[in-house]
Amino acid sequence: MATLMGAPPLLPPHVAGWTAPMPFMDNKDKRPALRLLQQSSPAARTKKERPCDGCRRRKSKCVLQDAGRCVLCEFHKQDCTFIEKAQPRKRKLDDAISSSESTVRRADLPAQDASRLPSAPQSRPRSPVALAEDAISAPVRKPLAVDESLSLQRHRHCKLVGQTTALDASLLSLGAFDNKNESESQHGRLRQVGANEYFSLHNDADVLIPDDEARALAEIETIVGQYSTTLIDIYFRNVHPSYPIIQKQAFLDRQRHGDRQFNPPLLAAMYILALSWWEQEPDLAAAPKPDVNRLEYIAITSLTVAMQRPKMSAVQAGLLLLQRAKSSTWTLTVQLVALSQDIGLHLDCTDWSIPLWERRLRKRLAWALYMQDKWSALLHGRPSHINAADWAVPALTAPDFDETMMTADGPVNTSEGGESDVHMLKGRSIFTQMIALTAILSDVLTTFYSQTALASDNRAGAAYSTQLVLNRAKPVQIRLKQWFASLPPACKMDNDNTAPGILTPTGYLHLAYFATEISIHRRIIQTTASGTPGSANDKYMLYIIRSAAKTRLISAMDFVNRLRPEHLHAFWFFASAGNFALIGTFGALLQATSPGKEETEFYGARLHEFAWTLSCCAKRAPWVGQAVDMLEANGELLASLAEKPEAKSMEVSRPRGQDVRSAPAFVFDDDDDDEEGEEGQEEVDGEGDVDYGVGEVMEIDEGHWQYA
């Protein structure tokens, strides 16, 4: 060790351009993280390099900067002095044992009795020579995995250098980059991760913030108390499998090394979600539950501060907070999209010179944000802020869920049950299928609800708008049907043979499927409500459209009826409460646009049953109560609905030469309802059946029907 310290420092080689990512090698001299540690944390400290007074009182590592102040003193905005003398050390053997025994005796006595006990004997001060020998013989602390990353470093953050900024990639490539692909310039420290991708690196201490992370962390731990470890275990058991946006091994690696400098909003958000299962845990149910509202307040306020220093941990914290239904706000979603673009989550990082585990995490986190943006756009009726033209993230594959990390100590994987864990594999499959479904939802929003599509419908007028919407719906419906047909067995409701008491998150995936399908039918019904059918052909087409919509509504309501406690107690995606409400809204729309009294009364009765079902679900999953409130609000509006006329006959005559097979194939595609136990034929009213099995396609060309 002394020989190593005495050697002159090696000059970094000059790299004119970008170098390919370096694999993690067994040779310690070629490990970037270990080399960084040896530069920032020397193995031995001389007396001149002792920690400053503030770090010595906090018992923290003192990392001096070029400015003469250490990182922590800069962060806490205090003077970095070397005036105070070192406190005498206690002996580590007999004295430590006697001190611990004295502490135990004091803990067992009342405060007034413990104060009378003699204090533990203090060891004699040691000489400076002995202290120096101890420092030399102390083992070198290995770096944490997050310190080798790009966007999760503890004391630095990064920002993407865009292609159109004043810093051109061709000019940046002329810089002198070291073997970590970093370079100092007048613009600050730069890091090259790809052929044309650069990030500027900034010290966290350089960003003036109005709050103290240490104070927030202390308050969070005070609220949670002794249950912190249990709540973290609950989070990774119930949330992480089907929503893997946190690198579990990196988190546990920091815990294992005693690091407590976690991102406050992220830690608070993990506790908040885990507290949803407080009553279901036998060891916690009888204990007083921590203050969730206070935790949420700390998380939101500290997240505002964390966004000033862009890191993946801030995006993770925001996404977890948004999974609480009452916290799902469109504004925060938009902020997270902007924050993610700041750190380049929308780019393809496959060939970047960053750790492999970080590349995988970036992909999972990016797609989680993609889902958050699209489903928020649906529920809030807003335009999406992520468009396909600027989205370069490749699709997830099975290796992207491998959380094994390469650190200075070698590969790390503390997964319980390993990669073959059935619950973990099922959750990953649900996460992947939800991404694919969200891509279809994105097309639904663009095809039917964008301003361009709505303007086109208005120009077509009431006579042709329904025909145009049906024509657009056909390819989207085909994709949705193919998605459902290709679901793996683990994601199907009818194959969900989970043992009682084992939570299964398949419910939110199928609910999202119904919400997507209903969003298509909802737009079609809206176009039919704007005009009155004139010809027999129009009346029959209206009958077919409303029959298909009725079938979808009944299937969605029956799905909710079959939810078991294993579903309701599991993790549900944030949009689930809104998706339950969309089913009720669709039923209310069909009731309001019903042509006759009997159909109006039918939908009124089904909505009443649906509200009762949701009320029962809300007893096990309180967040469902928001959907119940929305149904009650719709009920108040329907109370003013004018009474419909009596229908003379429920039979609708077909135009001559036309049968059911000549209607648009879209409204007959009911095979995807097999998950609900349907047989491909559904009774659509009290008088007759409609065949949903076969049919040629009625095409629409320039606003006119063409029959095959």
Phi, psi and omega in degrees: 000319180295324178295321179297319181287332182280344182290146178293147181294143180278136177279136180294140180292151179276122178244115184288323183231195182283138176254151181296155180301135180270129177289159178283119185255162179284337179291115184298333180290344183252011178273116182298321183292318180291323178295322177296322179295318182292335178282323185265336182228085181297152184294328182230140177250129171279174182295332179287339182256022181294160180294157178288172184297319181294315179292327179293320177292323180279348184059046181244159177291134182256113180247107183283146177252173180296333182285354179096352177251146180281169184297315184290320178294324176295319181294318181274000177057051179229163180292141178257098186246161178228055186257314186293150178274156180291141177286144179295141180272149174274153177291147189269356184249267185297317181296322180293322180293314180295325178294319180293323178295321178296322179295319179297317180296322180293324181293332182278349184255156173298162185300319184290329178282323181295331181291340181276346181291145176292145180290157180294144180295139179269141178284159181286146178300143181261156183286156177302327180296318179294321178296319179295321178297320178298319181295322181291321183280351181291141181291150178285127181285128180288151180287154174282152183298325183293336180286346176269356185273179177263317190245013179229018179295149186283330186239005178222154173227166186229160176222136180291136174271108185291162184288338184253010180282178179290345178265102182277141183298324180295326178282323180295329181293346179280352181289165179270102182262138180275189183285000170257010181060036177242150183214142175267137178212177178293341177274000183110189181277132182243151176228128179261124182248343179212185183300323181229015182251122180232149175232142171268136183255137184224141175285137178301326183292342180282347181265118180285121181236149184274001184226171183244121180297323181299321179293320179295317178297319180297320180291323178298313180293329177294320180293317184282322177068225186284356185263011185299312181296319179296319180292323177295320177297320179296319180300310183290340178277323188253327185262313189300320183303316182258004177215067190276070182259002178243139175281100187301318184292324177295320179296313181290331177296321178291320177297319183295329179270007177077014180282128180242012181271055179283161175292118186304312180296327179293314180297317179296320180295322177296318177296319183298313180294320180296330180294347176295338180254019181300313184290339180274350180269119182302325182282348184245337189303323183277346182274155177295133183282135177301158184286101182293320182297321178293319177299318181293323177296316179296318182297315183292316181292319179287333176294323177301322178288318183296332180293342178286347177233087190302123175213161177295331181298328178290321176295318178299315180298316180297318180295319179293320177296325181287347177287343171281119191304319184287348179263000185284098180243144180294325182298315180295323178299316179296320178297321180293323177298315178296319180296319180294324177291331177296326181256011172075029179291341182276001182258163176276113184258017186303319185255016181286152179272065175228163181305147182300320182295328178289323177299318179294319179295320179299320179294314180296317181293322180296316180289329174296320177292323177302314179296320180299318181293313184291315181288329174294321178298321178294311186289327182264353181065041182241159175287141179294149178257002175244120180244154186298329184295332182247020181246111185246013183284124179289162180294151180286144174236170182304318179298338181291347178262359177287119185260012176295135182241149172258117178240185179296337179269001183106192181294142180232127174208106182257023181296134175274121181095346176072189184289344182272002180301123186296317182297320180292317180294322178295317179298319179295321178296320178296318179299316180294317180292328178294325177295315179297320178294324179295326176297323177291318177301321179301319177292324178298315181296319180288319186287325189247332190240001176288159180297328177295315180293318180294321178295323178296319178296320180294322178293328180291334180083170183296333185286330186238353184297320179298319180296319179294318180294319177298322179294321177290330187288333187303305182295326179292319179295325177296317178298319180295321179294319178294323178299314182293322181293332183265009179299134176293155183306326183294341183260001182270143179289322183285345176257010182278087181261038180297137180295149179303136180093346178265119185287142178227126185269019181294340184301315185291333178292314182287327175297320177296325177297314179295322179296322178294315181293320179295327179297328176290310182295328180298317180293324179295316180296324179298323180288327179287335182286348184273351182218167179251124180297137182255297184284167177297326178298316179295320180295319180293321178296320177297320178298317180295316182297313181291329177295317178295319179296321179296320178298316180296318180297314181296320178298318180295318179293322178294326176300316180296325180296333185267004177293134181255167177304327179297333176278313186293329182275354181278181177285135178238135177300150189303330185282357188296317179299317177294326179290323173301317180294326179296325177298314178295322179295321178295319176297320178295324177296317178295324178293317182292331182260011180295137181281341184224168184293318183298317179293323178297315180294326178299311181292326177298319179293319180292324177294323177296317177295321181294319178297321178294320179298315179295325178297322176293320178295326182294339178291330177264328179233091186304333182295341178293340180302335178295323177292324178297318178299320179294322177296320178295322178296319177294325179297323177296322178291322180290341180297334179268009180290132180294149182291134182277153178286157176293135178277127181291322180205140178275353182280134179246123182280143178273144175298152182298137179080006182232135173235185186297335183288344182268005175277165181303133182299334183304316187283355181253354183286089183245006182295336182287356176272010179299334179297337182266011179082014179280158182252016181089353177231133184228134175286121186261346172203181185282356188248337185195175181246158175238132180282122181251021189261320189234177172150141169278173188258130171269115181267157178241124182232113177055040174081013181234145178286137172233121185263135178280000000 
